[in-house]
Structure formats: structure tokens, C-alpha cells
Amino acid sequence: MSKKAKLLTGMLSVAAVLLVAFAYYYVVLPPINIHAPGFWIFVIVLAAVFTGVVGLCSMTMTEYYKEWAGRQWKQSKPEFKSKKAERFFYLCAVLTAALVVIFLIGGLLSSEIVNASAYQKLLNVETRSFTDDIHEVSYDQIPVLDKDSATTIGNRVMGTMVDMVSQFEVSDMYTQINYQNKPVRVTPLQYGSLIKWFTNHSDGIPAYIRIDMTTQEAECVRLEQKIRYSMSDHFGRNIYRHLRFAYPTYMFDDISFEIDESGTPYWICPVKKYNIGLFGGVTIGRVVLCNAVTGEMTDYAVEDVPQWVDRVYSADMLISLYDYHGTLKHGYFNSVLSQKDCLVTTDGYNYIALDDDVWVYTGITSVGQDKSNVGFVLMNQRTMETRYYVISGAEENSAMSSAEGKVQHLGYKATFPLLINVGGQPTYFMALKDSSGLVKSYAMLNIEKYQTVAIGDSVNECEKNYRQLMVDSGIVDEAESEMKKESRQITGRIDKMVQTVLDGNSHFYILLEGQSRIFDVPLSDNADIVRYNTGDTVTFSYHENESLNEVTKVEAAQQTVQ
């Protein structure tokens, strides 16, 4: 082969490798970071492709004759063109194999088999008091929907948007956040197909869905400035590609969709941090916030993330970290063999709003099949703070089965429980859904005595039934129950009066002159409220809560209390 031909062959080989590298990088988007397994796979693939191209260019087919039983025929076999070409090919092959070996050894040395103690210490767990941390809250702060129910409601809302439903679909993200002190789920719309992206991408995505987790009210929030960076977009406006080209070395974890307190949509993009070896001990080190409308990005250290951001650590990551903490106290082999003192999270989790953050809740059980919990944990999705509470009782799936047994004639299914405080008692709260996924009823179950189950068509009715059931069952005495829910009285002039519907029941929200507190008057229990108007003076007997004061009795004022 002439020098010119060799040069052309070499140039074509390099061009082929570069083309494969560009296509792979543009589609897969691996981070350029030695701690990223995807980067090693990228390099190994390129090395293998380059070795293959070198082999093809270094070999030629040599013809020879083969004879058998007096017959001859012509065959050919590959041979290297020169010793130099042969040596170069084998050098490339050895380097590729070395990369594979380093990758495998790096994975082994980063595993919990070798680093059990380091994995166990990744999460700092603080034992806390349940009654000190989990206060009784107003039931307008308790989310009654799970993700599946939110998805059903979101799809129904989208079906009413006749101007958008043919071009856009609802994403299945449904991130749970605290928005203006209310638990909500938010999810963006996405392009319905590639063709619909072609016809709509110049304008962008026009809206997102916001669902109130307490009232089950859903809204399609239309945007003046539309979303131009999303997961369903393509080329440079695909959110993953937009982030990768701006931060080529960052190893992004699962991206979530949130809105700030003014309703502006953002992509929350946590950056992985590997704490053990090459590939082990994953936590979060930084967070990139990307404005979904403008594409503007801001990079924060994890401890400096703004307060309104709720999801930095995914629930799956937090649960994995706790499982390391609970099972590796006495080393890896103990966690597999004798399993002494090993604790693990239960099968499932839910979210609790606490201190203006979203916390992952899950039960803790010993390794085995005892179907009971020894405690539970709350894990902050923004800060990774983890609180452990020692409370033995029913495991969540057992509690769900117990609640479903109360309504088995209706065929309702329970959501994964929420942990709440009712009268100082740790209590599971569950919504009960029909076959279409809509919430029809509610259940409260005492964690320590899970045979104590109360059902109600509304949250307030369920709570009343549950409190009475605890008295009847001897869990608390009647005097203690009343003391836990002390009744107060106030007299004042009605300044503002708004009617609303909660759980299918009419309520009046009332402001009294000179008072910042809101009084919740259930119409079913206080029909006399319809006799009063703004400016009338009234006396309320009520139970004090953090946001809404629950009125138990309404009567005409005998005197004015300042």
C-alpha cells in the first residue's frame, strides 16, 4: 500500500472513531468525570471501536489452497500487513482490556463489601421524640392524595383543555412540594409526539398542572412565557442536553420539576457526589436550578439551596442511605449471613410537610418477616437530615390491609399511610380509593394497636370517630381526650365570611374583626351559621389549630369580648 493510501486509510479511521464518539456523546450525554460509570463505558466503547478499526486497517486477506481427499479449493485468511501493524493492534487491544479491568476493580473497591463502615456512616441519624416533633396539625395541611390519584385527576383536568389536549400530554412526574404553605403536586405538560413537537416547539409548552393534595382541586396553570426547556424537547432545548453542554463534568441525579413561590417553573437538577472510591457512596454535592422558561441556570452548593426548593435528595436515595446505615453496623457479611441488629426500611414511603420542607416517611423493621415496625424515620429531601422515632407497632402494609378490611364490601384500596399525631397518639392516616382511583373515604389507625381503625367519609368525621374509638378502646380516657383537644371560646364581629367545599361538605371560613386566625365552621355540625352575615356578632366554641381553628359550636353573642 502506498504512503498516500495509508494516510487516507488512517484519516478515515480517525474520522470513523470521531463520528462514533460524537454520536454516542450527543445521544447518551455521559459526564466527563472519572467518578461516572457512564464516562468509563464511553471511553471503553471508543477504545473498542478504535481497536476494531485498527484491526481492519492492519490486516489483509491472504489466499491459499486447501487439499482434502485429492481435491483442492482456494481459501483466504486474515493476516497482518506488517509486524509493526500487528504490534499496534495488540497494544490497542491490551489497553482496551486494561480499561475494562480498571473499571471492574474500581467498582469492587467502591462497593459496600470492602467499605461497609464508610457506607454505614454516610447518613447521620438522630433519635428524636415523636410528640416533640410531630404536632397535631390542621387537616387542611394533610395530603389526602397519592401520586396515582393525582395522576388520575391531572389527566381529567387535561381532558377539559380543548385547545391543548390534542397537542400536549401530561407528564407523569407529579413532584410533591410545599407551595405557599400547602402540599401540592406539580407536573409539566409535554409534547404529544415528535410531529406535535415540530408544530409547537417554536412557541413552547404553554402550561403545567398543579394539584392541591388536601382539597383534591386541580388547575391547569397557563403561562404568559411558555416552557422552552423540557424533557420532551429535542436538540439544544432538551433539558439534559442543555445541562450537559453547560456542565460537562457534572454527574446529574434524577431531575425534578418544581415551582417557586411566585409560580415560576424550574428544573431542580441535583449533582451526584461520590464519597467512597471511584463509584461508591453516592450523595448530593451541588444543585443546579434551571429556569424552565428562559433556560437560565444557577449553580449552588447543596447547603446553599434556596428554601423554596423541596426535592434535592430523591426518596430512593434517602432510603438506600438508611438501609446502609441500618444493615452495615457489624460489617457486610453480618448483613448477609447472621443479620444481627440489622434494620431496614419497609416496602414503601410517603411524604410529610414539616418545617416548610418535604420529608420522606417510611417505617423501620428488623430483617425478617415479622410484619411489625420497631420505629420510623423522617428524611428531609432538601438537607438529608434524618430523624428516627422509636415506636413499635403495625407495619404499613398490615395497616393498609386492616383499613381495607373495614370497607371490603366496597372494594376500596388504601394509599400508603401518612404518620400524624392525633391526641398525642402516633396514627396512620390513609385515603381509601375506589376502582377508578378517586378518594372516597378515609381511615385512621393506631400504630401501636392496629385493630383500632376508624373510617369516615370526610377527614373531620374520620378524626371524630377515631378519637371516640380510642376512648372506647381504653387507649386514652375521656378526660385525657378532651384535654388533648381543649375547647376555647371567643366572641367577635364577623369581618369576612367565605363558603367552600371540603371532602364534599360545606364549610364557612370566617375572619373576626381584630383577629388574624381563620375559623372553620362545618355546615353539617353548625347549620345556624347561615343566620349570620358580615357585621354580626357571634360566639364560637373552637379547637385551636396551627392554621384553621375548628369551630364546634356557634351561638348568638351575649357579650363582647375584646
BALUMLUM-431929 format. One record per residue (C-alpha): residue number from 1; residue in one letter; x negated, y, z negated. Coordinates in Angstrom, 3 decimals. Each point is the difference from the previous one (the first is absolute). Layout:
// residues N
  pos  code         X         Y         Z
  NUM     A         X         Y         Z
...
//
This chain:
// residues 562
  pos  code         X         Y         Z
    1     M     0.000     0.000     0.000
    2     S    -1.341     3.419     0.935
    3     K    -0.673     2.664    -2.599
    4     K     2.855     2.061     1.400
    5     A     2.407    -2.910    -0.363
    6     K    -1.219    -0.687    -3.534
    7     L     0.510     3.651    -0.927
    8     L     3.503    -0.017     1.447
    9     T     0.829    -3.212    -1.837
   10     G    -1.256     1.460    -3.252
   11     M     2.008     3.188     0.455
   12     L     3.146    -1.969     0.757
   13     S    -0.578    -2.139    -3.092
   14     V    -0.371     3.025    -2.236
   15     A     3.079     1.615     1.591
   16     A     2.048    -3.158    -0.643
   17     V    -1.024    -0.078    -3.652
   18     L     0.745     3.704    -0.434
   19     L     3.416    -0.437     1.654
   20     V     0.865    -2.851    -2.361
   21     A    -1.258     2.054    -2.951
   22     F     2.107     3.023     0.934
   23     A     3.154    -2.044     0.636
   24     Y    -0.406    -1.929    -3.271
   25     Y    -0.698     3.145    -2.027
   26     Y     2.870     1.979     1.539
   27     V     2.542    -2.756    -0.639
   28     V    -1.194    -1.517    -3.310
   29     L    -1.490     3.229    -1.481
   30     P    -2.505    -1.598    -2.386
   31     P    -1.729     2.353    -2.464
   32     I    -3.730     0.448     0.536
   33     N    -0.902    -1.107    -3.508
   34     I    -1.993    -2.999    -1.197
   35     H     2.578    -0.607    -2.756
   36     A     2.773    -0.543     2.542
   37     P     0.494    -3.606     1.145
   38     G     1.510     1.382     3.208
   39     F    -3.271     1.764     0.823
   40     W    -1.969    -3.238    -0.351
   41     I     2.463    -1.820     2.238
   42     F    -0.325     2.840     2.527
   43     V    -3.814    -0.273     0.024
   44     I     0.076    -3.827     0.181
   45     V     2.431     0.090     2.954
   46     L    -2.229     2.481     1.830
   47     A    -3.099    -2.072    -0.743
   48     A     1.732    -3.142     1.281
   49     V     1.158     1.776     3.180
   50     F    -3.493     1.415     0.586
   51     T    -1.560    -3.441    -0.534
   52     G     2.435    -1.507     2.470
   53     V    -0.761     2.659     2.620
   54     V    -3.763    -0.496    -0.513
   55     G     0.464    -3.740     0.462
   56     L     1.929     0.454     3.249
   57     C    -2.582     2.423     1.356
   58     S    -3.004    -2.124    -1.116
   59     M     1.067    -3.276     1.533
   60     T     0.296    -1.380     3.477
   61     M     1.495    -3.195     1.345
   62     T    -2.625    -2.538     1.104
   63     E     1.067    -2.697     2.448
   64     Y    -1.148    -3.625    -0.252
   65     Y     1.044    -3.403     1.274
   66     K     1.416    -2.719    -2.228
   67     E    -0.011    -3.644     1.020
   68     W     2.112    -2.889    -1.293
   69     A     0.742    -3.401     1.528
   70     G    -1.867     0.874     3.171
   71     R     1.962     3.179     0.518
   72     Q    -1.238     3.580    -0.220
   73     W     1.840     3.274    -0.594
   74     K    -1.043     3.573    -0.584
   75     Q     0.458     1.666    -3.410
   76     S    -1.135     3.208    -1.636
   77     K    -0.915     1.052    -3.534
   78     P    -0.755     3.365    -1.636
   79     E    -3.613     0.860    -0.632
   80     F    -1.699     3.131    -1.238
   81     K    -1.653     2.090     2.669
   82     S    -3.089     0.494    -2.134
   83     K    -1.483    -0.747    -3.401
   84     K     0.357     3.672    -0.906
   85     A     3.726    -0.035     0.805
   86     E     0.412    -3.223    -2.005
   87     R    -1.723     1.481    -3.059
   88     F     2.134     3.165     0.171
   89     F     3.220    -2.027     0.196
   90     Y    -0.928    -2.121    -2.998
   91     L    -1.010     3.124    -1.930
   92     C     3.460     1.508     0.617
   93     A     1.676    -3.263    -1.025
   94     V    -2.027    -0.195    -3.221
   95     L     0.808     3.619    -0.871
   96     T     3.726    -0.653     0.564
   97     A    -0.141    -3.094    -2.195
   98     A    -1.903     1.991    -2.652
   99     L     2.755     2.617    -0.060
  100     V     2.596    -2.750    -0.538
  101     V    -2.046    -1.488    -2.844
  102     I    -0.490     3.394    -1.686
  103     F     3.736     0.668     0.296
  104     L     0.879    -3.340    -1.609
  105     I    -2.598     0.313    -2.760
  106     G     1.103     3.583    -0.689
  107     G     3.584    -1.217    -0.402
  108     L    -1.072    -2.727    -2.402
  109     L    -2.163     2.317    -2.113
  110     S     2.882     2.500    -0.154
  111     S     2.555    -2.554    -1.179
  112     E     1.411    -0.539    -3.472
  113     I    -1.766    -3.369    -0.142
  114     V    -3.319     1.817    -0.470
  115     N     1.278     3.236    -1.584
  116     A     2.850    -1.052    -2.289
  117     S    -0.982     2.426    -2.788
  118     A    -0.240     2.984     2.368
  119     Y     3.416    -0.785     1.514
  120     Q     1.556    -0.367    -3.449
  121     K    -1.186     3.504    -0.954
  122     L     1.286     1.790     3.108
  123     L     3.241     0.916    -1.765
  124     N     0.129     1.709    -3.380
  125     V     3.116    -1.220    -1.836
  126     E     1.304     1.835    -3.069
  127     T     2.450    -1.660    -2.397
  128     R     2.819     2.411    -0.858
  129     S     3.261     0.195    -1.967
  130     F     3.188    -0.517     2.014
  131     T     2.191     2.356    -2.061
  132     D    -2.672     2.729     0.031
  133     D    -0.440    -0.041     3.779
  134     I     3.354    -1.110     1.409
  135     H     2.652     2.416    -1.203
  136     E     3.695    -0.240     0.681
  137     V     0.661     1.877     3.207
  138     S     3.060     1.387     1.669
  139     Y     1.453    -2.503     2.402
  140     D    -0.145     2.499     2.831
  141     Q    -3.756    -0.668    -0.062
  142     I     0.203    -3.790     0.374
  143     P    -0.399    -1.315     3.574
  144     V     2.804    -2.455     0.724
  145     L    -1.175    -0.946     3.499
  146     D    -2.829    -2.261     1.078
  147     K    -1.777     0.239     3.353
  148     D     2.342    -2.429     1.764
  149     S     3.078     1.982    -1.041
  150     A    -1.703     3.255     0.951
  151     T    -0.767    -1.473     3.420
  152     T     3.652    -0.964     0.499
  153     I     1.186     3.486    -0.949
  154     G    -2.679     1.684     2.125
  155     N     0.970    -1.984     3.082
  156     R     3.653     0.902    -0.496
  157     V    -0.857     3.687    -0.264
  158     M    -2.086    -0.241     3.149
  159     G     2.961    -1.558     1.789
  160     T     1.993     3.203    -0.542
  161     M    -2.685     2.191     1.637
  162     V     1.427    -0.279     3.527
  163     D    -2.548     2.414     1.474
  164     M    -2.987    -2.030    -1.277
  165     V     1.063    -3.616    -0.410
  166     S    -0.588    -0.898     3.647
  167     Q    -3.582     1.291    -0.018
  168     F    -1.280    -0.587    -3.539
  169     E     0.051    -2.678    -2.663
  170     V    -0.503     0.090    -3.759
  171     S    -3.416    -1.159    -1.196
  172     D     0.063    -2.719    -2.663
  173     M    -2.462     1.816    -2.321
  174     Y     2.438     1.493    -2.565
  175     T    -2.632     1.309    -2.436
  176     Q     1.351     0.578    -3.526
  177     I    -1.036     3.402    -1.378
  178     N     1.089     2.631    -2.513
  179     Y     1.488     2.927     1.902
  180     Q     1.084     3.008    -2.044
  181     N     0.160    -2.228    -3.099
  182     K     2.216    -2.581     1.706
  183     P    -0.963    -3.510     1.151
  184     V     0.471    -0.189     3.771
  185     R    -1.193    -2.111     2.898
  186     V    -1.200     1.660     3.190
  187     T    -0.785    -1.432     3.406
  188     P    -0.675     1.598     3.391
  189     L     1.748    -0.688     3.253
  190     Q    -2.033    -1.663     2.731
  191     Y     0.201    -0.227     3.791
  192     G     2.346    -2.761     1.133
  193     S    -2.345    -1.386     2.686
  194     L    -2.931     0.918     2.215
  195     I     2.365     1.414     2.640
  196     K     1.736     2.127    -2.636
  197     W    -3.389     1.201    -1.200
  198     F    -0.775     1.182     3.544
  199     T     3.222     2.014     0.132
  200     N    -0.142     1.464    -3.521
  201     H    -3.626     0.264    -1.166
  202     S    -0.505     3.531     1.295
  203     D     2.561     1.228    -2.561
  204     G    -0.851    -2.411    -2.814
  205     I     2.100    -1.878    -2.554
  206     P     2.886     2.247    -1.122
  207     A     0.870    -1.299    -3.494
  208     Y    -0.573    -2.294    -2.939
  209     I     2.410    -1.851    -2.307
  210     R     0.226     0.863    -3.715
  211     I     2.038    -2.226    -2.340
  212     D     0.870     0.923    -3.585
  213     M    -0.641    -3.179    -1.982
  214     T     2.448     0.966    -2.759
  215     T     3.053     1.169     1.941
  216     Q    -0.578    -2.156     3.131
  217     E     0.467     3.115     2.125
  218     A    -2.066     0.055     3.199
  219     E    -0.884     2.941     2.202
  220     C    -1.624     0.275     3.389
  221     V    -2.253     3.042    -0.512
  222     R    -0.434     1.856     3.278
  223     L    -3.282     1.872     0.421
  224     E    -0.511     3.392     1.607
  225     Q    -3.569    -1.045     0.818
  226     K     0.042    -3.624     1.059
  227     I    -2.298    -2.857    -0.993
  228     R    -2.779    -0.304     2.575
  229     Y    -2.278    -2.494    -1.760
  230     S     1.441    -3.394    -0.867
  231     M    -0.542    -3.738     0.104
  232     S     2.278    -0.365     3.026
  233     D    -1.901     2.611     2.025
  234     H    -2.761    -0.877     2.465
  235     F    -3.468     1.162     0.988
  236     G    -1.380     2.929    -2.012
  237     R     3.254     0.621    -1.888
  238     N     0.154    -3.487    -1.456
  239     I    -0.628     0.642    -3.700
  240     Y    -2.593    -2.783    -0.313
  241     R    -1.996     1.235     2.996
  242     H     0.346     3.619    -1.150
  243     L    -1.504    -0.962    -3.376
  244     R    -2.716    -2.263     1.422
  245     F    -1.439     2.610     2.369
  246     A    -0.037     2.585    -2.815
  247     Y    -1.447    -2.377    -2.626
  248     P    -1.912    -2.769     1.853
  249     T    -1.547    -1.466    -3.182
  250     Y     3.131    -0.017    -2.212
  251     M     1.602    -3.368    -0.800
  252     F     3.699     0.849    -0.232
  253     D     2.415    -2.062    -2.086
  254     D     3.742    -0.210     0.749
  255     I     1.322     3.384     1.112
  256     S     3.291     1.278    -1.441
  257     F     2.487     2.711     0.922
  258     E     0.936     2.645    -2.597
  259     I     1.435     3.504    -0.180
  260     D    -1.178     2.838    -2.217
  261     E     2.325     1.994    -2.254
  262     S     1.029     2.234     2.917
  263     G     0.884    -2.993     2.197
  264     T    -3.019     0.195     2.331
  265     P    -0.946    -3.497     1.264
  266     Y    -3.505    -1.351    -0.645
  267     W    -1.946    -3.175     0.575
  268     I    -1.770    -1.110    -3.177
  269     C    -3.180    -1.826     1.042
  270     P    -1.966    -1.639    -2.848
  271     V    -3.669    -0.854     0.676
  272     K    -1.292    -3.307    -1.326
  273     K    -2.970    -0.165    -2.338
  274     Y    -1.918    -3.288    -0.305
  275     N    -1.415    -0.332    -3.498
  276     I    -1.508    -3.508     0.082
  277     G    -2.541    -1.085     2.620
  278     L     0.764     0.572     3.652
  279     F     3.698    -0.882     0.116
  280     G     1.250    -0.409    -3.575
  281     G     1.836     1.894    -2.721
  282     V     2.199     2.245     2.138
  283     T     1.439     3.135    -1.607
  284     I     0.654     3.504     1.373
  285     G    -2.714     2.660     0.115
  286     R     1.471     2.797     2.116
  287     V     3.334     1.011     1.526
  288     V     0.629     1.816     3.282
  289     L     3.281     1.918     0.289
  290     C     1.112     0.498     3.592
  291     N     2.805     2.413     0.845
  292     A     2.269    -2.079     2.251
  293     V     1.094     3.094     1.942
  294     T    -3.288     1.817     0.650
  295     G    -2.495    -2.830    -0.445
  296     E    -2.039     2.139    -2.410
  297     M    -1.980    -2.186    -2.425
  298     T    -1.333     0.664    -3.507
  299     D    -2.451    -2.321    -1.736
  300     Y     0.202    -0.414    -3.786
  301     A    -1.874    -1.975    -2.612
  302     V     2.546    -2.381    -1.537
  303     E     0.018     1.888    -3.318
  304     D     0.789     3.306     1.781
  305     V     3.082    -1.156     1.934
  306     P     2.934     2.477    -0.378
  307     Q     2.646    -0.847    -2.592
  308     W     2.798    -0.354     2.554
  309     V    -1.748    -2.965     1.645
  310     D     1.455    -3.212    -1.438
  311     R    -1.536    -2.939     1.870
  312     V    -3.785    -0.246     0.046
  313     Y    -0.395    -3.568    -1.257
  314     S     2.304    -2.524     1.644
  315     A     2.016    -2.300    -2.240
  316     D    -1.753    -3.047     1.469
  317     M    -3.437     1.423    -0.827
  318     L     0.984     0.827    -3.583
  319     I     1.489    -3.437    -0.555
  320     S    -3.133    -1.664     1.391
  321     L    -2.163     2.083    -2.333
  322     Y     2.081    -1.036    -3.003
  323     D    -0.156    -3.654     1.020
  324     Y    -3.805     0.271     0.020
  325     H     0.152     1.617    -3.443
  326     G     2.322    -2.641    -1.404
  327     T    -1.560    -3.165     1.428
  328     L    -3.764     0.626    -0.023
  329     K    -0.558     0.660    -3.722
  330     H    -1.997    -3.224    -0.388
  331     G    -1.429    -0.257     3.513
  332     Y     1.152    -1.222     3.376
  333     F    -0.056    -3.739    -0.653
  334     N     2.090     0.403    -3.157
  335     S     2.624     1.794     2.121
  336     V     0.167    -3.046     2.289
  337     L    -0.519    -2.917    -2.385
  338     S     0.930     0.324    -3.697
  339     Q     1.656     3.453     0.445
  340     K    -0.481     0.918    -3.663
  341     D     1.497     3.442    -0.866
  342     C     0.901     0.608     3.640
  343     L     2.810     2.467     0.676
  344     V     1.477     0.886     3.398
  345     T     2.663     2.300     1.353
  346     T     3.404    -1.471     0.771
  347     D     1.341    -0.495     3.493
  348     G     1.339     3.443     0.868
  349     Y    -0.118     3.632    -1.054
  350     N     2.005     3.197    -0.065
  351     Y    -0.606     3.720    -0.433
  352     I     0.636     2.298    -2.974
  353     A    -0.087     3.808    -0.022
  354     L    -1.976     1.169    -3.030
  355     D    -1.886     3.254    -0.725
  356     D     0.700     1.237     3.557
  357     D    -1.829    -2.992     1.457
  358     V     1.086    -3.310     1.474
  359     W    -1.095    -3.023    -2.022
  360     V     0.017    -3.625     1.128
  361     Y     1.761    -2.248    -2.496
  362     T    -0.526    -3.748    -0.208
  363     G     0.151    -2.649    -2.681
  364     I    -2.976    -1.885    -1.425
  365     T     0.154    -3.740    -0.590
  366     S    -2.449    -2.721    -0.934
  367     V    -1.285    -2.251     2.763
  368     G     2.484    -2.858     0.194
  369     Q     3.699    -0.540     0.502
  370     D     1.477     1.138    -3.323
  371     K     2.417     2.492     1.651
  372     S    -0.574     2.636    -2.685
  373     N    -1.984     3.216    -0.330
  374     V    -2.492     0.906    -2.696
  375     G     0.150     3.679     0.923
  376     F     0.072     2.397     2.915
  377     V    -2.131     2.692     1.604
  378     L     0.556     3.415     1.516
  379     M    -2.585     1.053     2.595
  380     N    -0.212     3.573     1.283
  381     Q    -0.120     0.131     3.804
  382     R    -1.824     3.344     0.016
  383     T    -2.597    -0.464    -2.739
  384     M    -0.241    -3.816    -0.508
  385     E     0.715     0.510    -3.723
  386     T     1.294    -3.303    -1.383
  387     R     2.066    -0.482    -3.164
  388     Y     0.709    -3.375    -1.537
  389     Y     2.967    -0.641    -2.329
  390     V     0.230    -3.118    -2.142
  391     I     3.622    -1.123     0.307
  392     S     0.869    -3.657     0.377
  393     G     3.195    -1.011     1.701
  394     A     1.646    -1.021     3.239
  395     E    -1.984    -0.107     3.211
  396     E     1.538     2.182     2.713
  397     N     1.248    -2.781     2.268
  398     S     1.691    -1.657    -2.965
  399     A     1.634     3.307    -0.852
  400     M     1.212     0.399     3.570
  401     S     1.522    -3.491    -0.049
  402     S     1.690     0.743    -3.311
  403     A     1.558     3.202     1.373
  404     E     1.105    -1.724     3.200
  405     G     1.654    -2.693    -2.096
  406     K     2.352     2.635    -1.435
  407     V     1.312     0.844     3.480
  408     Q    -0.444    -3.349     1.737
  409     H     3.638     0.066     1.140
  410     L    -0.818     3.134     2.004
  411     G    -3.280    -1.249     1.425
  412     Y    -1.956     3.127    -0.948
  413     K    -3.804    -0.044     0.013
  414     A    -2.121     1.872    -2.557
  415     T    -2.815     2.394     0.885
  416     F    -3.371    -0.401    -1.701
  417     P     0.476     1.443    -3.513
  418     L    -0.984     3.429    -1.246
  419     L    -1.198     0.341    -3.572
  420     I     1.892     2.629    -2.025
  421     N     0.539     0.916    -3.641
  422     V     3.571    -0.339    -1.283
  423     G     0.432     0.690    -3.688
  424     G    -3.674    -0.768    -0.631
  425     Q     0.381    -3.443     1.600
  426     P    -2.117    -1.039     3.013
  427     T     2.610    -0.649     2.674
  428     Y     0.057    -1.264     3.562
  429     F     2.192     2.074     2.323
  430     M     1.109    -1.511     3.301
  431     A     2.255     0.989     2.842
  432     L     2.248    -2.752     1.374
  433     K     0.411    -0.041     3.787
  434     D     2.549    -1.616     2.269
  435     S    -0.806    -1.996     3.128
  436     S    -0.355     3.181     2.083
  437     G    -2.676     1.375    -2.355
  438     L     2.141     2.717    -1.593
  439     V    -0.014     0.573    -3.764
  440     K     3.319    -1.008    -1.536
  441     S    -0.710    -0.423    -3.688
  442     Y    -2.695     0.309    -2.687
  443     A    -1.449    -2.221    -2.703
  444     M    -1.973     0.599    -3.200
  445     L    -1.770    -2.841    -1.738
  446     N    -1.893    -0.076    -3.275
  447     I    -3.581    -1.114     0.710
  448     E    -0.528    -1.801    -3.295
  449     K     3.479    -1.616    -0.043
  450     Y     0.798    -0.450     3.659
  451     Q     3.355    -1.693    -0.650
  452     T     1.226     3.508    -0.858
  453     V     1.173     1.231     3.406
  454     A     2.429     2.841     0.653
  455     I     1.633     0.832     3.333
  456     G     1.644     3.234     1.132
  457     D     1.339     1.537     3.198
  458     S    -1.873     3.217    -0.811
  459     V    -3.257     0.624    -1.860
  460     N     1.811     1.774    -2.846
  461     E     2.511    -2.837    -0.366
  462     C    -2.805    -2.564     0.043
  463     E    -1.850     1.875    -2.746
  464     K     3.082     0.235    -2.218
  465     N     0.673    -3.710     0.421
  466     Y    -3.633    -0.803    -0.737
  467     R    -0.160     2.095    -3.167
  468     Q     3.171    -1.617    -1.292
  469     L    -1.316    -3.445     0.914
  470     M    -3.200     0.631    -1.977
  471     V     2.108     0.903    -3.033
  472     D     2.226    -3.055     0.451
  473     S    -3.055    -2.248     0.408
  474     G    -1.671     1.373    -3.115
  475     I    -3.014     1.367     1.879
  476     V     0.734     3.403    -1.541
  477     D     2.607     0.912    -2.595
  478     E     2.704     2.508     0.796
  479     A    -1.455     2.711    -2.229
  480     E    -3.392    -0.363     1.683
  481     S     1.598     0.104     3.431
  482     E     1.825     3.217    -0.814
  483     M    -3.136     1.491    -1.524
  484     K    -1.973    -0.824     3.150
  485     K     2.575     1.910     1.982
  486     E     0.793     2.870    -2.317
  487     S     2.993     2.104     0.985
  488     R    -0.313     3.787     0.001
  489     Q     2.600     2.740     0.430
  490     I    -0.084     3.357     1.723
  491     T     2.528     2.712     0.782
  492     G    -0.401     2.537     2.780
  493     R     1.468     1.717     3.031
  494     I    -0.174    -1.804     3.339
  495     D    -2.386     1.871     2.301
  496     K    -0.113    -2.421     2.933
  497     M     1.911    -3.173     0.834
  498     V    -0.775    -2.437     2.861
  499     Q     1.769    -3.260     0.827
  500     T    -1.962    -2.956     1.371
  501     V     0.344    -3.751     0.483
  502     L    -2.410    -2.488    -1.607
  503     D     0.317    -3.757     0.509
  504     G     3.498     0.558     1.384
  505     N     1.159     1.959    -3.086
  506     S     0.751     3.729    -0.234
  507     H    -2.126     2.128    -2.326
  508     F    -0.106     3.702    -0.824
  509     Y    -3.394     1.677    -0.487
  510     I     0.484     3.023    -2.241
  511     L    -2.235     2.875    -1.105
  512     L     0.975     1.965    -3.114
  513     E    -0.879     3.656    -0.376
  514     G    -3.387     0.457    -1.659
  515     Q    -0.901    -3.683     0.432
  516     S    -2.517    -1.463     2.459
  517     R     1.137    -3.575    -0.623
  518     I     2.413    -1.708     2.391
  519     F     2.980    -1.870    -1.457
  520     D     1.301    -3.083     1.825
  521     V     3.744    -0.589    -0.504
  522     P     1.243    -3.355     1.406
  523     L     3.553     0.574     1.220
  524     S     1.059    -3.576    -0.802
  525     D    -0.684     0.546    -3.722
  526     N     0.917     3.697    -0.251
  527     A     2.946     0.716     2.268
  528     D     0.785     3.178    -1.969
  529     I    -2.960     1.738     1.638
  530     V     2.257     0.799     2.990
  531     R     1.895     2.438    -2.264
  532     Y    -3.054     2.281    -0.235
  533     N    -1.490     2.489     2.419
  534     T    -2.987     2.349     0.105
  535     G     0.273     2.505    -2.859
  536     D     1.933    -2.322    -2.340
  537     T    -1.446    -0.825    -3.401
  538     V    -0.359    -3.679    -0.788
  539     T    -1.515    -2.350    -2.599
  540     F    -2.094    -2.996     1.103
  541     S    -1.047    -3.027    -2.022
  542     Y    -3.036    -1.363     1.825
  543     H    -3.082    -2.215    -0.079
  544     E    -3.198     1.914     0.674
  545     N    -2.193    -1.248     2.850
  546     E    -3.070     1.464     1.703
  547     S     1.808     1.447     3.031
  548     L     3.766    -0.616    -0.199
  549     N     1.931     0.048    -3.278
  550     E     2.711    -2.665     0.088
  551     V     3.313     1.421    -1.245
  552     T     2.128    -2.478    -1.945
  553     K     2.867     2.304    -1.023
  554     V     1.502     3.253     1.283
  555     E     2.335     2.162    -2.102
  556     A     1.244     3.541    -0.230
  557     A    -2.330     2.229    -2.011
  558     Q     1.080     0.887    -3.529
  559     Q    -2.933     2.318    -0.568
  560     T    -2.868     1.440     1.949
  561     V    -3.455    -1.271    -0.812
  562     Q    -2.810     2.309     1.019
//
